[in-house]
Amino acid sequence: MRLLRIVPDNTKFDFMRFRRISFPLSAVMSIIAISLYFFHGLNFGIDFKGGTLIEVATKSGQPADLAHMRASLNALGFGDVQLQQFGPPDDVLIRIAEQPGGDEAQQVAVAKARKTLGENLNYRRVEVVGPRVSGELLGYGIIGLMSAILCILVYLWFRFEWQFALGAMVANVHDLVLTIGFMSLTRIDFDLTSIAALLTILGYSLNDTVVIYDRIREMLRRYKKMPMPDLLNASVNQTLSRSVITHLTVSLALLALLLFGGQAIHSFTATMMFGVVLVGTYTSVFIASPILIYLGVGRGTDALTGPENKDDRP
């Protein structure tokens, strides 16, 4: 039986020649992403800014009348009220801004909203988050993200050389910066699921990078006199089939979740789709690998010496 080959064996694509394009491009995109964060900001969800989230659906299955619902809720004087239709036309997500007066005021707002909207709706989900809790959640989320980056750096330092650890961390921070810029640009809700998505992107991108780095280290031990760009190209090409198949399967799973997963996980899946499929794939090949050339990874250090001393190429 003939096996399916998505990537032909013995590919010899010259990835390293694009480093003079990928590095300036990534630098420009990173500057744009950081500027978006500081000047455009993030669309903090209920988890981080406090407020009320109500998910409803019409009992009749008919499309919801957003204009009537919006007018009814605005008449209550809640301030910022957002209505969003998602999935089937009868599903509506209602966001009500945090009300002054603490948790009790939020509960009163929910009761008023339910009374105004009537009994013709199924209330699937009601979440109330106070400002103190939301501030703590944001702080703990940032601490968790920074701790993960620090632990990864320490692990890679012991697992490989410091150049590999630094290269992997530059690539991963690059992924996080561009993903946060994407979230700022698209105004996707930044909530606890977004923190989970960023941590998942960090781990997924790191896994892909470590696979390539492990092959690079193996090649460094075997082919000591091969020019570094050629060695990096050989390493990336040898792991290309694995990378393509892995990213393809993850993309299909994320696409299904994005289309049919509903609003509750929309920010998670959209962030994952961008961070893993688009940025992570690009970074592992065009940032994490060629950066080793500029970090001075050598083939004469003790950590990379081995019993073989081949001059031929793979």
FENZIZI-V925487 format. One record per pair of residues at least 12 apart in sequence whose ideal C-beta (glycine too) atoms are under 6 Angstrom apart, sorted by the first residue. I is the first residue (numbers start at 1). GAP is how many residues later the second one is. D is the distance in Angstrom with one decimal. If there is no record, write none. Layout:
BEGIN
i->I gap->GAP d->D
i->I gap->GAP d->D
END
This chain:
BEGIN
i->6 gap->238 d->5.6
i->7 gap->233 d->5.2
i->7 gap->234 d->4.2
i->7 gap->237 d->5.3
i->11 gap->226 d->4.7
i->11 gap->229 d->5.9
i->14 gap->219 d->5.8
i->15 gap->218 d->5.7
i->15 gap->221 d->5.2
i->15 gap->270 d->5.7
i->16 gap->213 d->4.2
i->16 gap->216 d->5.4
i->16 gap->217 d->5.4
i->16 gap->274 d->5.4
i->18 gap->268 d->5.9
i->19 gap->271 d->3.8
i->22 gap->264 d->3.9
i->26 gap->148 d->6.0
i->26 gap->261 d->6.0
i->29 gap->149 d->5.8
i->30 gap->147 d->5.1
i->33 gap->144 d->5.0
i->33 gap->145 d->5.3
i->33 gap->148 d->2.4
i->36 gap->145 d->4.8
i->36 gap->148 d->4.1
i->36 gap->149 d->5.7
i->37 gap->143 d->5.8
i->37 gap->147 d->5.4
i->40 gap->144 d->4.9
i->42 gap->142 d->5.5
i->42 gap->148 d->4.3
i->43 gap->144 d->4.4
i->43 gap->146 d->5.7
i->43 gap->147 d->6.0
i->44 gap->146 d->5.3
i->45 gap->144 d->3.8
i->45 gap->146 d->3.2
i->46 gap->83 d->5.1
i->47 gap->82 d->5.9
i->47 gap->90 d->5.5
i->47 gap->144 d->4.0
i->47 gap->145 d->4.7
i->48 gap->86 d->5.0
i->48 gap->90 d->4.5
i->49 gap->85 d->5.7
i->50 gap->48 d->3.9
i->50 gap->79 d->5.3
i->50 gap->80 d->5.6
i->50 gap->81 d->4.1
i->50 gap->84 d->4.5
i->51 gap->45 d->5.8
i->51 gap->46 d->5.3
i->51 gap->47 d->4.3
i->52 gap->44 d->4.2
i->52 gap->54 d->5.5
i->52 gap->57 d->5.8
i->52 gap->58 d->5.7
i->52 gap->76 d->5.2
i->53 gap->42 d->5.7
i->53 gap->74 d->4.4
i->54 gap->40 d->4.2
i->54 gap->72 d->5.3
i->55 gap->38 d->5.4
i->55 gap->69 d->4.5
i->55 gap->70 d->4.0
i->56 gap->36 d->5.3
i->56 gap->65 d->4.4
i->56 gap->67 d->5.6
i->57 gap->33 d->5.1
i->57 gap->34 d->5.0
i->57 gap->65 d->4.8
i->58 gap->32 d->4.2
i->59 gap->61 d->5.6
i->59 gap->63 d->5.8
i->61 gap->29 d->5.5
i->63 gap->26 d->3.7
i->64 gap->26 d->5.6
i->64 gap->28 d->4.8
i->66 gap->17 d->5.3
i->69 gap->14 d->6.0
i->70 gap->13 d->5.2
i->72 gap->44 d->4.9
i->76 gap->36 d->5.5
i->78 gap->18 d->5.0
i->78 gap->31 d->5.9
i->79 gap->18 d->4.5
i->80 gap->17 d->3.9
i->81 gap->15 d->5.5
i->82 gap->13 d->4.3
i->86 gap->177 d->4.2
i->87 gap->175 d->5.6
i->93 gap->170 d->5.0
i->96 gap->13 d->5.7
i->103 gap->27 d->5.1
i->106 gap->22 d->4.4
i->110 gap->16 d->5.9
i->141 gap->54 d->4.1
i->148 gap->51 d->5.9
i->152 gap->54 d->6.0
i->153 gap->12 d->5.7
i->153 gap->16 d->5.2
i->156 gap->12 d->5.3
i->161 gap->142 d->5.4
i->163 gap->132 d->4.2
i->163 gap->134 d->4.8
i->164 gap->49 d->5.3
i->167 gap->121 d->5.6
i->167 gap->124 d->4.6
i->167 gap->125 d->5.5
i->167 gap->128 d->5.9
i->168 gap->41 d->5.0
i->171 gap->38 d->5.8
i->171 gap->112 d->4.8
i->171 gap->116 d->4.8
i->171 gap->117 d->3.8
i->172 gap->30 d->5.6
i->172 gap->33 d->5.7
i->172 gap->34 d->5.9
i->174 gap->109 d->5.7
i->174 gap->113 d->5.9
i->175 gap->26 d->5.8
i->175 gap->30 d->5.0
i->175 gap->104 d->5.0
i->175 gap->105 d->5.8
i->175 gap->108 d->5.4
i->176 gap->22 d->6.0
i->178 gap->101 d->5.0
i->179 gap->96 d->4.2
i->182 gap->92 d->5.0
i->188 gap->79 d->4.9
i->188 gap->82 d->5.6
i->189 gap->78 d->4.5
i->193 gap->74 d->5.5
i->193 gap->75 d->4.0
i->194 gap->73 d->5.3
i->194 gap->77 d->5.7
i->197 gap->71 d->4.8
i->197 gap->74 d->3.9
i->197 gap->75 d->5.1
i->201 gap->74 d->3.6
i->201 gap->75 d->5.7
i->204 gap->72 d->5.2
i->204 gap->76 d->6.0
i->205 gap->75 d->4.1
i->208 gap->76 d->4.4
i->209 gap->75 d->5.0
i->209 gap->79 d->4.5
i->211 gap->28 d->5.6
i->212 gap->27 d->5.3
i->212 gap->77 d->5.9
i->215 gap->20 d->4.4
i->215 gap->23 d->5.8
i->215 gap->24 d->5.4
i->216 gap->19 d->4.4
i->219 gap->12 d->5.2
i->219 gap->16 d->5.2
i->220 gap->79 d->5.1
i->220 gap->84 d->4.7
i->221 gap->83 d->5.8
i->221 gap->85 d->3.6
i->222 gap->86 d->5.2
i->222 gap->88 d->5.4
i->223 gap->87 d->5.5
i->224 gap->75 d->4.7
i->224 gap->85 d->5.7
i->225 gap->86 d->4.9
i->226 gap->87 d->5.9
i->228 gap->65 d->5.4
i->232 gap->57 d->5.1
i->234 gap->80 d->5.2
i->236 gap->49 d->5.7
i->236 gap->53 d->5.6
i->247 gap->34 d->5.2
i->250 gap->26 d->5.9
i->251 gap->26 d->4.8
i->254 gap->15 d->5.6
i->254 gap->18 d->5.4
i->254 gap->19 d->4.8
i->257 gap->12 d->4.4
i->258 gap->15 d->5.9
END
